[in-house]
Amino acid sequence: MSESRSGLPKHKASDFDRDFFDRFYGDPKTRVADAGHAERLVDLIAGVVGYLELPVRRILDAGCGVGLLRERLLARFPKARYEGLELSAYLCERFGWHQGSIADFHATKPYDLVICHDVLQYLDDKTAAKAIRQLAKLAGGALYLSVLTERDWRVSADQVRTDEDVRRRSVDWYQRRLRRGFRHVAAGVHVVRSLSPILWELEQPWI
């Protein structure tokens, strides 16, 4: 992969090839996620969205990878239509996902649930900021967002398995931009600012 002017890695579609996904999602010795992780994540998302009584008919999984979440999401939201968005030409050919970047993706109408899991750290600052603005346009109800931060890398990440060729920004960098379009509810689940879900005071984020 090439480098940006800042010296940080600059990713392109061809970087996310078969070897990349075999390493991080295929080989049990090196993968960062498996079916068990996907099941727990979908349980989390569905639990929060269901508790807030948000209807889900259209789902966008931005950076869907090998599609670990697809079957589990459709099982939890059986009336929903799932769409996968992926930069990797290899995966789009293999699974039939929409090919493209979340920063440039447009839809005719918003999705009830948008998932963007471990994607934004691969984008430079300008593109990541644009992607967050686009997420606010694409999400009509809830957004699940997870992204590796600088502190995550130092404190929480398995540095043997986790991809280090990413941009490690502060949590404040993301929060300042997300607050413009979203309210954080719990554990990475956000709702668009036009919604005002009723939560008791201690159910709301308080840290």
Stockholm file with secondary structure:
# STOCKHOLM 1.0

chainA/1-207         MSESRSGLPKHKASDFDRDFFDRFYGDPKTRVADAGHAERLVDLIAGVVGYLELPVRRILDAGCGVGLLRERLLARFPKARYEGLELSAYLCERFGWHQGSIADFHATKPYDLVICHDVLQYLDDKTAAKAIRQLAKLAGGALYLSVLTERDWRVSADQVRTDEDVRRRSVDWYQRRLRRGFRHVAAGVHVVRSLSPILWELEQPWI
#=GR chainA/1-207 SS CEECTTSSEECCGGGSSHHHHIIIIICTTTCSCCHHHHHHHHHHHHHHHHHTTCCCSEEEEETCTTTTTHHHHHHHSTTCEEEEEESCHHHHHHHCCEESCTTTCCCSSCEEEEEEESCGGGSCHHHHHHHHHHHHHHEEEEEEEECCBHHIIIIISCTTTSCCSSCCBCHHHHHHHHTTTEEEEETTEEEETTCCCCCCGGGSCCC
#=GC SS_cons         CEECTTSSEECCGGGSSHHHHIIIIICTTTCSCCHHHHHHHHHHHHHHHHHTTCCCSEEEEETCTTTTTHHHHHHHSTTCEEEEEESCHHHHHHHCCEESCTTTCCCSSCEEEEEEESCGGGSCHHHHHHHHHHHHHHEEEEEEEECCBHHIIIIISCTTTSCCSSCCBCHHHHHHHHTTTEEEEETTEEEETTCCCCCCGGGSCCC
//
